[in-house]
Amino acid sequence: MVIADDQMLVRSGFRLILSSAGIPVVAEAADGQEAVAAALKHRPDVMLMDIRMPEMDGLEATRRILASRSGQEMRIIILTTFDLDKYVYAALAAGASGFLLKDVSPEHLIAAVRLVRCGDALLAPSITRRLVERFAGHQPLAAEISANLSALTPRELEVLGLIARGLSNAELAAELTVSEATVKTHVARILTKLQLRDRVQAVVLAYETGLVSPGGISR
């Protein structure tokens, strides 16, 4: 784990919380350039990345890390003070695995890191809806998508729609009456066919293609 934030108190507080839960923090960074350097040096499985930092903001740092060969397997959680920060949507499109408000509870922070570490997406349906309503259509997907939704089977389209509504793998399994292993297979095939990095980009694509509309989220 690497924590990137320009406020020492925030970094120290998060380090203490995570360390107490058995999640080691191998490095800290006070700006975007330090974040990129720390990511490439330590290759953490998860990073906490502040969006507003000097020298280089968290968005550019996220892009550079995930574009590097070392960053392919990393998961980045964006930290922000505002739940409608305009940069958050762009960060998600760039490949970040979700975002947290800085006033997150210790329990939620720990759960979020563990969730993302397992490959799931950190996207609360209510926040996803507001982000999409405000920014969808104004930010292009960072990934180059050569495939389109017609490549998906009806079942895969159904799974993609449920992912976009914020369902976890466990909730998907219950909704579809299948095992979590089957759900993971569906998700993996969707990402492969659409040439997407992870399920967060799948959520963005589902909205930008109109498969799911913001008003369609009922949870």
HELIX and SHEET records of a PDB file:
HELIX    1   1 MET A    8  SER A   20  1                                  13    
HELIX    2   2 GLY A   32  HIS A   42  1                                  11    
HELIX    3   3 GLY A   58  ALA A   67  1                                  10    
HELIX    4   4 LYS A   86  ALA A   93  1                                   8    
HELIX    5   5 PRO A  106  ARG A  117  1                                  12    
HELIX    6   6 PRO A  125  PHE A  135  1                                  11    
HELIX    7   7 LEU A  149  ALA A  151  5                                   3    
HELIX    8   8 PRO A  154  ALA A  164  1                                  11    
HELIX    9   9 ASN A  169  LEU A  176  1                                   8    
HELIX   10  10 GLU A  180  LEU A  194  1                                  15    
HELIX   11  11 ARG A  199  GLU A  208  1                                  10    
HELIX   12  12 PRO A  214  GLY A  216  5                                   3    
SHEET    1   A 5 ALA A  27  ALA A  29  0                                        
SHEET    2   A 5 VAL A   2  ALA A   4  1                                        
SHEET    3   A 5 VAL A  46  ASP A  50  1                                        
SHEET    4   A 5 ARG A  75  THR A  80  1                                        
SHEET    5   A 5 GLY A  98  LEU A 101  1                                        
END                                                                             
